[in-house]
């Protein structure tokens, strides 16, 4: 049932956002050298690697680390980067990953390939069995502001409490969070 819901939501969202997404592609290409999409190596279900797309909000020479690990993340932002990240519109291409089955609408956010501490903690607590999500319980409880251990604690709580109703409540909280732009690392 979750896969059918994910597929349906991704199709609806792609239909709704296809024109704005094309506009972003053109604007990104016009204002910053490099491709419009950034394909990131991420850790998926069962610790399997997959490539996850985002609209490129950072310069092409940005180190491949979590944003909070950069000394001055704002120095790497493209002209549209701050807007894309603040509004979470940089995440829209991940609808492709949902269609492909690499991601779900709701689940733990996929770790970067080099976030060994996060991957190890999730594996130790059994969270690695979940399909990663576009949004998740940790996302609506702090996003980028959470330390790794607290993020994994929320992931474990989601693992225990997951249900269709819980997913719907997380989606609703995500909408509120995105509209307020709280907890986003720029």
N, C-alpha and C positions, 0 to 999 in steps of 0.2 A: 504494500500500500504506500509506504514512504517513497519508493522509487517512482511510482505512478504520479504521486503528488509533486515530487521534485521535477519530473519531466514536464508535467503540465504547467507548473509555475514558471519554469525556465522558458518554455515556448511562449507563454503569455507575456512575460517580461521582455523577451527579445522582440516580440511584435510591437509592444508598447514603446520600447526604447530604441528601435532600429534606426530611426531618423536622427535622434540626438547622438547616437553612437557614431554614425557616419560623420556628423558635424565635428565631433571630438577628434576623430581620425584626421580630418582635414586640418583642424586648428592645431593639433599637436605637431603635425608634419610642417605646417607653416611657421610655427614659432620655435621649433627646436630641431636641431639635426638628429637624425636617427629614426628608427621605426616608431610607429604609433603605439604598437603593443610591445610589452615587455613580457617575455616568457621566463618564468621563474621555476627552478627545480624545487619541488615540494614533496613532502612525505605524506602519503595517503594511507588508506586503510591497509592494515597489516604491515606497515612501514614500507610499502611499495612506493617507489619514486614515480612522479608524474610531472608533466610540465603544465603550469597554471598561468593563463594570460591575465594581464592587467593593462589598463591604459598607462603608458609610460608617463610618470609624473616626476621622475628624476633624470638627471643627465645620463648619457650613455657611459660616462667614466665613473659612475658611482660604484663603490665597493659592494659586493654581493653579501651584505650582512643585514640583520634586522635594523630598521631605521633608528631605533633608540640606541644602537651601538655606535652610530656615527657621531663624531665630536660636534659637528655643526651641520645637522641634516638640512637646514634651510639653504645652506650654500650649494646644495646639489639639486634643488628644485628647479624644474623647468618653468617658463613663464606661466603655464597653466597648472603646474603641479600643485601649488597650494590650494587652489580652488578644487581640483579633482580629488585631492586627499581629504579636504575639509568636508566635502559633500559626499564622500565615499563613492563618487561616480567612477573612480579609477578601478573599482571592483566589478563593474558591469560585464566585462569580457569573461568573467568567471562563470557566467551563465553557460558558456560553451562547455566548461568542465563539468557542469551539472548535467547537461545533455549527454555527455560522453560517459557519465557514471563515475567519474573520478571524484566528484564532490556531490554534496547534498545541499539543500537550502539551509538546513540547520545541522550543526555538528561542531566539533572543535575546529578552530581555524587551522589550516594545514601549516605545519612547521616548515621552515626553510631547511634545505638539505644539510646545512651546517649548524643547526641549532641542536647540538648534541645533548645538552642538558635537558632541554624540553622533550626531545625524542625519548631519551632514557627514562625520564620520570613518567611520561605517558605510557611507555611500554611496561614499566614496573607496576603501574596501577591498572593495566588492562585497557586503557583508553585507545590504544592503537587498533583495536578491533572495530572502531567506529569509522564511518565514512566522514572525512572532514567536511566542514560546512562553509558556506558563504557568510553565515553568521552563527553565533553560538552563545551558550550560557555565559561563558567568560567575557565574550564581546559586550554583552549588555550589562555586565557588572564591572566594567572598567576599561575594556579594550586594551590599548597600548600602555595604559598606566599601571597595569598589574604586574607584580613580580612573577617569575616563572612558577614558583611553588603554588602561589595563590591561583594562577591561571589553571594549573593542573588540578587543583582542588575543585574548581568549578567544573572542569571537564569530567572529573570522577562523579561529581554530583549529577551532571547531565546523564552520564552512563547509567546511573542507578534510577533516575526519575524519568527517563525519556518516554514520551508518549506523543500522540498526535496533538492533544490539547496543550501539552507543554511546548511543543514546537510552535504552535500557533501563538502562544503567549510570547515566546522569544522573538518571533517575527514581528509582532506588534511592538515589543520593546525596542527592537532594532530600528523600526521606523521612527520612533520617538528619539532614540539616541542619534540617528543620522541627522534628523532635523535640528537637533541641538548642537551637533558637532562636538560633543563632549568626549574626551579621552582619545582624541586622534593625535598621533605624533606627526608633526609637520617637519 
